[in-house]
Amino acid sequence: MTTATATRKSPVRRRRLLTSLGVLLVLLIGYTVFSIARPTVLHTEVEIDASPDQVWKVLTDRSTYPDWNPFIVSSTGDLVIGEKITNVLRDTKGSETEFTPTLLAVEPGRELRWIGKIGFGGVFDGEHAFRIEPLPNGRSKLIQEETFRGVAVPFTTGMLRDTIEPQFRAMNQAIAERATKV
């Protein structure tokens, strides 16, 4: 191969490489946008024979969590919007994870909501909410929901449904039992 031939092929190789890198970048950006725009949502709810205020009292009496809560076994920090709290979660396999979400809503008798992030934003973000709705005859509906967004979420959806969603249900039931006794 002559020097002239090698020189002619070199720009072609560079174009192919740049084109390949461009396609890869577009695919990566597309996947990122898709994974953030299409969240995974875990949603559970339970009706409780207790008022919203009774349910709120149980939910926010976090010092007693180790005594009755099968999911969030510890929670500390001030319940003030914008503040971080520290939660320790236990999944169905008994594994515990500590994380420090930021509080987004603290509305007595109505809503407690936070957002937790693994890594920087957009990798694995979870916005967790407890909403309490009044029902007739002094009853309540507790909705526990988490919306997961980020590029890592599609790879963990099965695990979230298998190990976290059952814990939402277990915690809902434990709150219901405790709230009827307050």
Contacts in CASP RR format, 6 or more apart in sequence:
PFRMAT RR
TARGET T0000
AUTHOR 0000-0000-0000
METHOD contacts of the structure
MODEL  1
MTTATATRKSPVRRRRLLTSLGVLLVLLIGYTVFSIARPTVLHTEVEIDA
SPDQVWKVLTDRSTYPDWNPFIVSSTGDLVIGEKITNVLRDTKGSETEFT
PTLLAVEPGRELRWIGKIGFGGVFDGEHAFRIEPLPNGRSKLIQEETFRG
VAVPFTTGMLRDTIEPQFRAMNQAIAERATKV
31 151 0 8 1.000
32 122 0 8 1.000
32 150 0 8 1.000
32 151 0 8 1.000
35 149 0 8 1.000
35 150 0 8 1.000
35 151 0 8 1.000
35 153 0 8 1.000
35 154 0 8 1.000
36 122 0 8 1.000
36 149 0 8 1.000
36 150 0 8 1.000
36 151 0 8 1.000
39 147 0 8 1.000
39 148 0 8 1.000
39 149 0 8 1.000
39 150 0 8 1.000
39 153 0 8 1.000
40 147 0 8 1.000
40 148 0 8 1.000
40 153 0 8 1.000
40 154 0 8 1.000
40 157 0 8 1.000
40 160 0 8 1.000
41 145 0 8 1.000
41 146 0 8 1.000
41 147 0 8 1.000
41 148 0 8 1.000
42 145 0 8 1.000
42 146 0 8 1.000
42 148 0 8 1.000
42 160 0 8 1.000
42 161 0 8 1.000
42 164 0 8 1.000
42 165 0 8 1.000
42 168 0 8 1.000
43 143 0 8 1.000
43 144 0 8 1.000
43 145 0 8 1.000
44 143 0 8 1.000
44 144 0 8 1.000
44 145 0 8 1.000
44 165 0 8 1.000
44 168 0 8 1.000
44 169 0 8 1.000
44 172 0 8 1.000
45 141 0 8 1.000
45 142 0 8 1.000
45 143 0 8 1.000
45 144 0 8 1.000
45 172 0 8 1.000
46 141 0 8 1.000
46 142 0 8 1.000
46 169 0 8 1.000
46 172 0 8 1.000
46 173 0 8 1.000
46 175 0 8 1.000
46 176 0 8 1.000
47 135 0 8 1.000
47 139 0 8 1.000
47 140 0 8 1.000
47 141 0 8 1.000
47 176 0 8 1.000
48 55 0 8 1.000
48 139 0 8 1.000
48 140 0 8 1.000
48 141 0 8 1.000
48 142 0 8 1.000
48 175 0 8 1.000
48 176 0 8 1.000
48 179 0 8 1.000
48 180 0 8 1.000
49 139 0 8 1.000
49 176 0 8 1.000
49 180 0 8 1.000
50 138 0 8 1.000
50 139 0 8 1.000
50 140 0 8 1.000
50 176 0 8 1.000
50 179 0 8 1.000
50 180 0 8 1.000
50 182 0 8 1.000
51 134 0 8 1.000
51 138 0 8 1.000
51 139 0 8 1.000
51 140 0 8 1.000
52 109 0 8 1.000
52 110 0 8 1.000
52 132 0 8 1.000
52 133 0 8 1.000
52 134 0 8 1.000
52 140 0 8 1.000
53 108 0 8 1.000
53 109 0 8 1.000
54 140 0 8 1.000
54 179 0 8 1.000
54 180 0 8 1.000
54 182 0 8 1.000
55 109 0 8 1.000
55 132 0 8 1.000
55 140 0 8 1.000
55 142 0 8 1.000
55 175 0 8 1.000
55 179 0 8 1.000
56 108 0 8 1.000
56 109 0 8 1.000
56 110 0 8 1.000
56 132 0 8 1.000
57 179 0 8 1.000
57 182 0 8 1.000
58 175 0 8 1.000
58 178 0 8 1.000
58 179 0 8 1.000
58 182 0 8 1.000
59 112 0 8 1.000
59 130 0 8 1.000
59 132 0 8 1.000
59 175 0 8 1.000
60 79 0 8 1.000
60 108 0 8 1.000
60 112 0 8 1.000
62 72 0 8 1.000
62 74 0 8 1.000
62 75 0 8 1.000
62 76 0 8 1.000
65 72 0 8 1.000
65 73 0 8 1.000
65 74 0 8 1.000
65 75 0 8 1.000
66 73 0 8 1.000
66 74 0 8 1.000
68 174 0 8 1.000
68 178 0 8 1.000
69 171 0 8 1.000
69 174 0 8 1.000
70 90 0 8 1.000
70 167 0 8 1.000
70 170 0 8 1.000
70 171 0 8 1.000
70 174 0 8 1.000
71 89 0 8 1.000
71 90 0 8 1.000
71 167 0 8 1.000
71 168 0 8 1.000
71 170 0 8 1.000
71 171 0 8 1.000
72 87 0 8 1.000
72 88 0 8 1.000
72 89 0 8 1.000
72 90 0 8 1.000
72 171 0 8 1.000
73 88 0 8 1.000
73 89 0 8 1.000
73 90 0 8 1.000
73 96 0 8 1.000
74 86 0 8 1.000
74 87 0 8 1.000
74 88 0 8 1.000
75 85 0 8 1.000
75 86 0 8 1.000
75 87 0 8 1.000
75 88 0 8 1.000
76 85 0 8 1.000
76 86 0 8 1.000
77 83 0 8 1.000
77 84 0 8 1.000
77 85 0 8 1.000
77 86 0 8 1.000
78 85 0 8 1.000
79 85 0 8 1.000
79 103 0 8 1.000
79 106 0 8 1.000
79 112 0 8 1.000
80 103 0 8 1.000
80 106 0 8 1.000
81 103 0 8 1.000
81 104 0 8 1.000
81 105 0 8 1.000
81 106 0 8 1.000
82 102 0 8 1.000
82 103 0 8 1.000
82 104 0 8 1.000
83 102 0 8 1.000
83 103 0 8 1.000
84 100 0 8 1.000
84 101 0 8 1.000
84 102 0 8 1.000
84 103 0 8 1.000
85 100 0 8 1.000
85 101 0 8 1.000
85 103 0 8 1.000
85 114 0 8 1.000
86 98 0 8 1.000
86 99 0 8 1.000
86 100 0 8 1.000
87 98 0 8 1.000
87 99 0 8 1.000
87 100 0 8 1.000
87 101 0 8 1.000
88 96 0 8 1.000
88 97 0 8 1.000
88 98 0 8 1.000
89 96 0 8 1.000
89 97 0 8 1.000
89 98 0 8 1.000
89 99 0 8 1.000
89 164 0 8 1.000
89 167 0 8 1.000
90 96 0 8 1.000
90 167 0 8 1.000
91 97 0 8 1.000
91 163 0 8 1.000
91 164 0 8 1.000
91 167 0 8 1.000
92 162 0 8 1.000
92 163 0 8 1.000
92 166 0 8 1.000
92 167 0 8 1.000
93 163 0 8 1.000
99 116 0 8 1.000
99 118 0 8 1.000
100 116 0 8 1.000
101 114 0 8 1.000
101 115 0 8 1.000
101 116 0 8 1.000
101 126 0 8 1.000
101 128 0 8 1.000
102 114 0 8 1.000
102 115 0 8 1.000
102 116 0 8 1.000
103 112 0 8 1.000
103 113 0 8 1.000
103 114 0 8 1.000
104 113 0 8 1.000
104 114 0 8 1.000
104 115 0 8 1.000
104 127 0 8 1.000
105 111 0 8 1.000
105 112 0 8 1.000
105 113 0 8 1.000
105 129 0 8 1.000
106 112 0 8 1.000
109 132 0 8 1.000
110 131 0 8 1.000
110 132 0 8 1.000
111 129 0 8 1.000
111 130 0 8 1.000
111 131 0 8 1.000
111 132 0 8 1.000
112 129 0 8 1.000
112 130 0 8 1.000
113 127 0 8 1.000
113 128 0 8 1.000
113 129 0 8 1.000
113 130 0 8 1.000
114 127 0 8 1.000
114 128 0 8 1.000
115 125 0 8 1.000
115 126 0 8 1.000
115 127 0 8 1.000
115 128 0 8 1.000
116 125 0 8 1.000
116 126 0 8 1.000
116 127 0 8 1.000
116 128 0 8 1.000
117 123 0 8 1.000
117 124 0 8 1.000
117 125 0 8 1.000
117 126 0 8 1.000
118 124 0 8 1.000
118 125 0 8 1.000
118 152 0 8 1.000
121 150 0 8 1.000
122 149 0 8 1.000
122 150 0 8 1.000
122 151 0 8 1.000
123 150 0 8 1.000
123 151 0 8 1.000
123 152 0 8 1.000
124 148 0 8 1.000
124 150 0 8 1.000
124 151 0 8 1.000
124 152 0 8 1.000
124 153 0 8 1.000
124 156 0 8 1.000
125 148 0 8 1.000
125 149 0 8 1.000
125 150 0 8 1.000
126 146 0 8 1.000
126 147 0 8 1.000
126 148 0 8 1.000
126 149 0 8 1.000
127 146 0 8 1.000
127 147 0 8 1.000
127 149 0 8 1.000
128 144 0 8 1.000
128 145 0 8 1.000
128 146 0 8 1.000
129 143 0 8 1.000
129 144 0 8 1.000
129 145 0 8 1.000
129 146 0 8 1.000
130 142 0 8 1.000
130 143 0 8 1.000
130 144 0 8 1.000
131 142 0 8 1.000
131 143 0 8 1.000
131 145 0 8 1.000
132 140 0 8 1.000
132 141 0 8 1.000
132 142 0 8 1.000
132 143 0 8 1.000
133 140 0 8 1.000
133 141 0 8 1.000
133 143 0 8 1.000
134 140 0 8 1.000
135 141 0 8 1.000
140 179 0 8 1.000
142 172 0 8 1.000
142 175 0 8 1.000
142 176 0 8 1.000
144 168 0 8 1.000
144 171 0 8 1.000
144 172 0 8 1.000
146 164 0 8 1.000
146 168 0 8 1.000
148 156 0 8 1.000
148 157 0 8 1.000
148 160 0 8 1.000
END
